[in-house]
Amino acid sequence: MTSEQNIGKSQARSEDTQRVVQAFDNLETDEKLALLYFVYKEMGKSITQAAPTATDPELAPLLLGDYFELSDDQQLAIMREVVNRADSEYSRAYGALKENNQLMVWFAWAQGMGDTVVGMPGDYQLSNAGNDVLNQLKGLDFEGQISMLRTIASEMGHTDVKPIPTQAETGKTASL
C-alpha cells in the first residue's frame, strides 16, 4: 500500500490551493522534482518559509544522513521513488514521517543541491506547466502555500499504515 490513504484527505483547504495541488499532481516525476527545487529556492522571497522548529531532523537519519553519502544517480533514483510512492527503503522512511518532517527532507535536499545532493543541470528550464504551478503557488497566501506543500508532501512516499476508520465509516462509537 502506498500513502494513497492521504489522497482525498487533502490539507489544501481553498479551491485555489486544491487547484494548485491538482496541477502539481499532473506534472511528470522529474518536473515535480524540479518544481520542488525551485519552490525551495524561492523560500523567504515569494514563498513563505515554514517554521523549521516544527520539525525534528533526528526522525529521518536515513533521509538526512545516509542519503548524502550516496552517488548522484542513487540520490536521484531515491527522489523519484519517493515522488512515485515506490515500495523501497528510502520511500518507506519518508512515508513514515509526518508532513512537517517530509517538508524538512525536501528543504534539506534542496539546500544541498549541487553540493551534497545531486544538482540540477545548469541549463534546466521548467516546462510551461511547471512554471504555471510555481506562479500559482507564489500567488497563494501563507496558509495556502503551506497547506499546498503539506498536501503534496503527504502524497509522496510509501507506507503500509492504514488510516483509522472514522465513526461515519464504521457506524460505531468510540469506546474506552
SULBELTA-V720462 format. One record per residue. N is the residue number from 1. SS is DSSP state (a for helix, b for strand, c for the rest). PHI is phi in radians with two decimals (* if undefined). OMEGA is omega in radians with two decimals (none if undefined). Layout:
BEGIN
[[N SS PHI OMEGA] [N SS PHI OMEGA]]
END
This chain:
BEGIN
[[1 c * 3.10] [2 b -1.74 3.12] [3 a -1.37 -3.12] [4 a -1.11 3.09] [5 a -1.08 3.11] [6 a -1.35 -3.12] [7 c -1.21 -3.09] [8 c 1.61 3.06] [9 c -1.96 -3.04] [10 c -1.07 3.01] [11 c -1.45 3.14] [12 c -1.20 -2.97] [13 c -1.51 -3.07] [14 c -1.50 3.08] [15 a -1.10 3.11] [16 a -1.07 -3.14] [17 a -1.13 3.11] [18 a -1.08 3.12] [19 a -1.13 3.13] [20 a -1.18 3.10] [21 a -1.04 3.14] [22 a -1.10 3.11] [23 a -1.11 3.08] [24 a -1.08 -3.13] [25 a -1.03 -3.12] [26 c -1.38 3.13] [27 c -1.33 3.04] [28 c -1.34 -3.05] [29 a -0.89 -3.08] [30 a -1.17 3.08] [31 a -1.22 3.06] [32 a -1.09 3.12] [33 a -1.06 3.13] [34 a -1.10 -3.14] [35 a -1.08 3.10] [36 a -1.03 3.10] [37 a -1.06 -3.13] [38 a -1.15 3.08] [39 a -1.05 -3.10] [40 a -1.25 3.04] [41 a -1.22 3.13] [42 c -1.53 -3.11] [43 b -0.96 3.14] [44 c 1.51 3.09] [45 c -1.84 -3.13] [46 c -1.59 3.09] [47 b -2.13 -3.07] [48 c -1.26 3.14] [49 c -1.36 3.07] [50 c -1.29 -3.11] [51 c -1.28 3.14] [52 a -1.16 3.12] [53 a -1.25 3.11] [54 a -1.51 -3.10] [55 c -2.13 3.09] [56 c -2.40 -3.09] [57 a -1.00 -3.13] [58 a -1.19 3.11] [59 a -1.38 -3.05] [60 a -2.26 -3.08] [61 a -1.11 3.14] [62 a -1.17 -3.07] [63 a -1.44 -3.09] [64 a -2.05 3.11] [65 c -2.42 -3.10] [66 a -0.98 -3.12] [67 a -0.93 -3.07] [68 a -1.21 3.14] [69 a -1.58 -3.08] [70 c -1.43 3.09] [71 c -1.22 3.10] [72 a -0.98 -3.13] [73 a -1.10 3.12] [74 a -1.16 3.13] [75 a -1.08 3.14] [76 a -1.10 3.11] [77 a -1.07 3.13] [78 a -1.16 3.09] [79 a -1.02 3.13] [80 a -1.13 3.12] [81 a -1.07 -3.14] [82 a -1.12 -3.14] [83 a -1.06 -3.08] [84 c -1.56 3.10] [85 c 1.06 -3.12] [86 c -1.16 3.08] [87 c -1.49 -3.14] [88 c -2.43 -3.10] [89 a -0.99 -3.09] [90 a -1.24 3.13] [91 a -1.16 3.06] [92 a -1.18 3.11] [93 a -1.05 3.11] [94 a -1.18 -3.11] [95 a -1.09 -3.14] [96 c -1.42 -3.10] [97 c -1.52 2.98] [98 c -1.36 -3.03] [99 a -0.95 -3.11] [100 a -1.06 3.12] [101 a -1.26 3.05] [102 a -1.11 3.09] [103 a -1.11 3.12] [104 a -1.09 3.11] [105 a -1.06 -3.14] [106 a -1.10 3.12] [107 a -1.10 3.14] [108 a -1.10 3.12] [109 a -1.14 3.14] [110 a -1.12 3.13] [111 a -1.13 -3.12] [112 a -1.54 -3.07] [113 b -1.01 -3.14] [114 c 1.52 3.13] [115 c -2.15 3.12] [116 c -1.65 3.13] [117 b -2.22 3.13] [118 c -0.85 -3.08] [119 c -1.57 3.05] [120 c -1.44 3.03] [121 c -1.00 -3.07] [122 c -1.01 -3.10] [123 c -1.74 -3.08] [124 c -1.16 3.08] [125 c -2.17 3.03] [126 c -1.10 3.06] [127 c -1.20 3.07] [128 a -1.01 -3.14] [129 a -1.14 3.11] [130 a -1.12 3.08] [131 a -1.08 3.13] [132 a -1.09 3.13] [133 a -1.10 3.14] [134 a -1.05 3.13] [135 a -1.17 3.08] [136 a -1.11 3.12] [137 a -1.09 3.12] [138 a -1.06 -3.11] [139 c -1.38 3.12] [140 c -1.40 3.03] [141 c -1.30 -3.08] [142 a -0.93 -3.11] [143 a -1.05 3.13] [144 a -1.14 3.12] [145 a -1.08 -3.11] [146 a -1.16 -3.13] [147 a -1.16 3.09] [148 a -1.13 -3.11] [149 a -1.15 3.09] [150 a -1.11 -3.13] [151 a -1.10 -3.10] [152 a -1.18 3.11] [153 a -1.11 -3.09] [154 a -1.27 -3.14] [155 c -1.57 3.12] [156 c -1.97 3.11] [157 c 1.48 -3.10] [158 b -1.97 3.04] [159 c -2.62 3.04] [160 c -1.72 -3.14] [161 c -1.23 3.14] [162 c -1.79 3.12] [163 c -1.16 3.09] [164 c -1.32 3.14] [165 c -1.06 3.12] [166 c -1.41 3.09] [167 a -1.05 3.13] [168 a -1.10 -3.13] [169 a -1.35 -3.07] [170 a -1.64 -3.06] [171 c 1.36 -3.12] [172 c -1.94 3.07] [173 c -1.56 3.12] [174 c -1.21 3.09] [175 c -2.40 3.11] [176 c -1.67 none]]
END
